[in-house]
Amino acid sequence: MTAASTGLSDEAAPPTDSASTLEETDMTIIDETAVDAAAAPARPAYRLVGVTKTYQQKGRVVQALTGVDVEIQTGEFVAIQGPTGGGKSTLLQLLGALDAPTSGHVQIGDADLDTASAQDLERLRAREIGFVFQAFNLIPTLTAAENVAMGLEPLGLDRLERDVRVAEALARVGLSERAEHRPGELSGGQQQRVAIARAIAKEPRVLLADEPTGNLDEQMRDEILSVLEQLNADGLTLVVVTHDSAVAKRARRRLRLDRGTLQDITT
């Protein structure tokens, strides 16, 4: 048989393995670690399991918390309501890593209060948890900017970074033009905004607010709530303890704490 009759040239191409070619051209490399990271759910900001808290008061045992089980997801806005003496302040102390439970487990992000050292807890409070209270707790002789800067002292920042953080925090609460004013020159709502700026300047993951509008009239209350809602929209986890139903209704999730028992009352 001649080359012409076969249709092949003198230098025939080597045979190809179609299966091998398909495997080589269509192969996709999958980064399994990236897939795992994307699929893994975000760690809750808080996880409390079977938490109790008892203490002695005038010779009797007070059960402040009785078997509290709750998770607060990262980025949530949660309001905690309840009567005076129902355990709200005790719960806030635990969420702020300021106290430890009598029994049960409190996990704050990656930190477990059962196993964390005193140094770890101090770092947690200094860097990852911001606090705002009903009282503004501003130093009257310092300007708004100087009061905010005081909240950054534990971080040991250099002056440039500190000044940048102070300016950014005041801008986020709408007080850039009041940076050089002292507390006596500010309204109650403006003073509370300075207190919020002081809490967020350290760039915490969580903001705990204990009756943050308790000393304000309705207009100023709504101004502060708008500031807090914007911070939450930016990704900050927000936990507010309040007696004011108008405040609680602005939260995405509502919890009620009464006689040490926590109940979800979100509707």
C-alpha positions as CSV (number, residue, x, y, z in Angstrom):
1,M,0.0,0.0,0.0
2,T,1.4,3.4,-1.0
3,A,1.5,6.6,1.0
4,A,-1.0,8.2,-1.4
5,S,-3.5,5.4,-1.0
6,T,-3.4,5.7,2.8
7,G,-3.6,9.5,3.0
8,L,-0.6,9.6,5.4
9,S,2.5,11.7,5.0
10,D,6.0,10.3,5.2
11,E,6.3,11.8,8.7
12,A,3.1,10.6,10.4
13,A,2.0,12.5,13.5
14,P,2.2,10.4,16.7
15,P,-1.1,9.0,17.9
16,T,-2.9,11.1,20.5
17,D,-4.7,9.8,23.6
18,S,-8.0,11.7,23.7
19,A,-8.7,10.8,27.3
20,S,-5.2,12.1,28.4
21,T,-5.7,15.3,26.4
22,L,-9.1,15.9,28.0
23,E,-7.7,15.4,31.5
24,E,-4.8,17.8,30.9
25,T,-6.8,20.6,29.3
26,D,-9.9,20.5,31.4
27,M,-8.3,19.9,34.8
28,T,-9.3,22.5,37.4
29,I,-7.2,23.0,40.5
30,I,-9.3,23.5,43.6
31,D,-7.9,25.3,46.7
32,E,-9.6,23.2,49.4
33,T,-8.5,25.6,52.2
34,A,-10.2,28.5,50.4
35,V,-13.4,26.4,50.0
36,D,-13.3,25.4,53.6
37,A,-12.8,29.0,54.8
38,A,-15.7,30.2,52.6
39,A,-18.0,27.5,53.8
40,A,-17.2,27.8,57.5
41,P,-19.8,29.9,59.4
42,A,-18.7,33.1,61.1
43,R,-17.9,32.6,64.7
44,P,-20.5,34.2,67.0
45,A,-19.6,37.3,68.8
46,Y,-20.9,35.6,72.0
47,R,-21.8,32.1,73.0
48,L,-23.1,31.5,76.5
49,V,-23.9,28.0,77.6
50,G,-25.6,27.1,81.0
51,V,-24.4,30.4,82.6
52,T,-25.2,31.0,86.2
53,K,-24.1,33.8,88.5
54,T,-24.6,33.8,92.3
55,Y,-23.2,36.2,94.9
56,Q,-23.7,36.9,98.6
57,Q,-25.7,39.9,99.7
58,K,-26.4,40.7,103.3
59,G,-25.9,37.1,104.3
60,R,-28.1,35.6,101.6
61,V,-27.4,34.0,98.3
62,V,-28.6,35.9,95.3
63,Q,-29.1,34.0,92.0
64,A,-28.5,36.8,89.4
65,L,-28.4,34.5,86.4
66,T,-30.0,31.0,86.1
67,G,-28.8,28.8,83.2
68,V,-28.5,31.4,80.5
69,D,-28.0,30.0,77.0
70,V,-27.7,32.5,74.1
71,E,-25.7,33.2,71.0
72,I,-25.2,36.7,69.6
73,Q,-24.0,36.7,66.0
74,T,-21.3,39.0,64.7
75,G,-22.9,42.1,63.3
76,E,-26.2,41.8,65.3
77,F,-28.0,44.6,67.0
78,V,-29.5,43.2,70.2
79,A,-31.5,44.9,72.9
80,I,-31.8,43.5,76.4
81,Q,-34.8,44.5,78.5
82,G,-36.1,43.6,81.9
83,P,-37.0,45.0,85.3
84,T,-34.5,46.5,87.7
85,G,-32.8,43.7,89.6
86,G,-33.5,41.2,86.8
87,G,-29.8,40.5,86.1
88,K,-29.1,42.9,83.2
89,S,-26.1,44.5,84.8
90,T,-24.7,41.1,85.8
91,L,-25.1,39.8,82.2
92,L,-23.4,43.0,80.8
93,Q,-20.5,42.5,83.2
94,L,-20.0,39.0,81.7
95,L,-20.3,40.2,78.1
96,G,-17.7,42.8,78.9
97,A,-15.2,40.3,80.4
98,L,-15.4,42.2,83.6
99,D,-16.6,39.2,85.6
100,A,-16.7,35.4,85.4
101,P,-19.7,33.1,85.7
102,T,-20.3,30.9,88.7
103,S,-20.9,28.0,86.4
104,G,-21.3,27.5,82.6
105,H,-19.3,28.9,79.8
106,V,-18.9,32.4,78.3
107,Q,-17.1,32.6,74.9
108,I,-16.3,36.0,73.4
109,G,-15.2,35.5,69.9
110,D,-12.2,33.1,70.2
111,A,-11.7,33.8,73.9
112,D,-13.2,31.5,76.6
113,L,-13.5,33.2,80.0
114,D,-12.9,29.9,81.7
115,T,-9.4,29.5,80.4
116,A,-8.3,33.1,79.5
117,S,-5.6,34.6,81.6
118,A,-5.9,38.0,83.4
119,Q,-3.6,39.4,80.7
120,D,-5.8,38.0,77.9
121,L,-8.9,39.5,79.5
122,E,-7.3,42.9,79.9
123,R,-6.3,42.9,76.2
124,L,-9.8,41.8,75.2
125,R,-11.3,44.7,77.1
126,A,-8.8,47.2,75.8
127,R,-8.9,46.2,72.1
128,E,-12.1,44.3,71.3
129,I,-14.9,45.6,73.5
130,G,-16.2,49.2,73.6
131,F,-18.3,50.5,76.5
132,V,-20.9,53.3,76.6
133,F,-22.8,54.1,79.7
134,Q,-25.8,56.2,80.8
135,A,-23.4,58.7,82.4
136,F,-21.1,60.2,79.8
137,N,-18.0,60.0,82.0
138,L,-16.2,62.7,80.2
139,I,-13.3,64.7,81.8
140,P,-14.7,68.3,82.0
141,T,-11.3,70.0,81.5
142,L,-10.5,68.1,78.3
143,T,-11.7,68.8,74.8
144,A,-13.8,66.3,72.9
145,A,-10.7,65.1,71.0
146,E,-8.7,64.8,74.2
147,N,-11.5,62.8,75.8
148,V,-11.6,60.4,72.9
149,A,-7.8,60.1,72.9
150,M,-8.0,59.0,76.6
151,G,-9.7,55.8,75.5
152,L,-6.7,54.9,73.3
153,E,-4.1,55.1,76.1
154,P,-4.1,51.3,76.8
155,L,-3.2,50.6,73.2
156,G,0.2,52.5,73.3
157,L,-0.3,54.0,69.8
158,D,2.1,56.6,68.4
159,R,0.8,60.1,68.2
160,L,0.1,60.1,64.5
161,E,-2.1,57.0,64.6
162,R,-3.8,58.2,67.7
163,D,-4.7,61.5,66.1
164,V,-6.0,59.8,63.0
165,R,-8.2,57.4,65.0
166,V,-9.6,60.3,67.1
167,A,-10.4,62.3,64.0
168,E,-12.1,59.4,62.3
169,A,-14.1,58.5,65.4
170,L,-15.4,62.0,65.9
171,A,-16.3,62.2,62.2
172,R,-18.3,58.9,62.4
173,V,-20.5,60.4,65.2
174,G,-20.8,63.8,63.4
175,L,-18.7,65.9,65.7
176,S,-15.6,66.8,63.7
177,E,-16.4,70.5,64.1
178,R,-16.7,70.1,67.9
179,A,-13.4,68.4,68.4
180,E,-11.9,71.4,70.4
181,H,-15.0,72.0,72.6
182,R,-15.1,70.9,76.2
183,P,-18.1,68.9,77.6
184,G,-19.6,72.0,79.2
185,E,-19.9,73.6,75.7
186,L,-21.8,70.6,74.3
187,S,-25.4,69.4,74.6
188,G,-26.2,66.1,76.3
189,G,-26.6,64.3,73.0
190,Q,-23.3,65.7,71.8
191,Q,-21.6,64.6,75.0
192,Q,-22.9,61.1,74.5
193,R,-21.7,61.1,71.0
194,V,-18.2,62.0,72.3
195,A,-18.5,59.0,74.7
196,I,-19.4,56.8,71.7
197,A,-16.5,58.1,69.7
198,R,-14.2,57.3,72.6
199,A,-15.5,53.7,72.6
200,I,-15.2,53.1,68.9
201,A,-11.8,54.8,68.4
202,K,-10.0,51.6,69.4
203,E,-11.9,49.8,66.6
204,P,-13.6,47.2,68.8
205,R,-15.6,44.2,67.4
206,V,-18.4,44.8,70.0
207,L,-20.0,47.8,71.5
208,L,-21.8,47.3,74.8
209,A,-24.2,50.2,75.7
210,D,-25.8,50.4,79.1
211,E,-28.9,52.7,79.0
212,P,-27.1,55.0,76.5
213,T,-30.1,57.3,76.1
214,G,-31.3,57.2,79.7
215,N,-30.2,60.9,80.3
216,L,-31.5,62.3,77.0
217,D,-34.8,63.7,75.8
218,E,-36.6,62.0,72.9
219,Q,-35.0,64.1,70.1
220,M,-31.5,63.5,71.5
221,R,-32.4,59.8,72.1
222,D,-33.3,59.4,68.4
223,E,-30.0,61.2,67.4
224,I,-28.0,58.7,69.4
225,L,-29.9,55.7,68.1
226,S,-29.3,56.9,64.5
227,V,-25.5,57.0,65.3
228,L,-25.6,53.5,66.9
229,E,-27.6,52.1,64.0
230,Q,-25.1,53.4,61.5
231,L,-22.2,51.9,63.4
232,N,-24.1,48.6,63.4
233,A,-24.7,48.9,59.6
234,D,-21.0,49.3,59.2
235,G,-20.5,45.9,60.8
236,L,-20.1,46.6,64.5
237,T,-21.9,44.1,66.9
238,L,-24.1,46.2,69.1
239,V,-25.7,45.1,72.5
240,V,-27.9,47.7,74.2
241,V,-29.4,47.3,77.7
242,T,-32.4,49.6,78.0
243,H,-35.7,50.2,79.9
244,D,-37.0,52.2,76.9
245,S,-39.2,50.2,74.6
246,A,-38.7,52.8,71.9
247,V,-35.0,52.0,71.9
248,A,-35.5,48.3,72.0
249,K,-37.9,48.3,69.1
250,R,-35.1,49.7,66.9
251,A,-33.0,46.6,67.5
252,R,-33.1,43.6,65.1
253,R,-33.4,41.2,68.1
254,R,-34.9,41.7,71.5
255,L,-34.1,39.7,74.7
256,R,-35.8,39.9,78.0
257,L,-34.0,39.1,81.3
258,D,-36.2,38.6,84.4
259,R,-35.2,37.0,87.6
260,G,-32.0,35.7,86.0
261,T,-33.8,33.9,83.1
262,L,-33.2,35.1,79.5
263,Q,-35.9,34.9,76.9
264,D,-36.0,35.9,73.2
265,I,-39.0,38.1,72.6
266,T,-38.2,39.2,69.0
267,T,-41.4,39.5,67.0
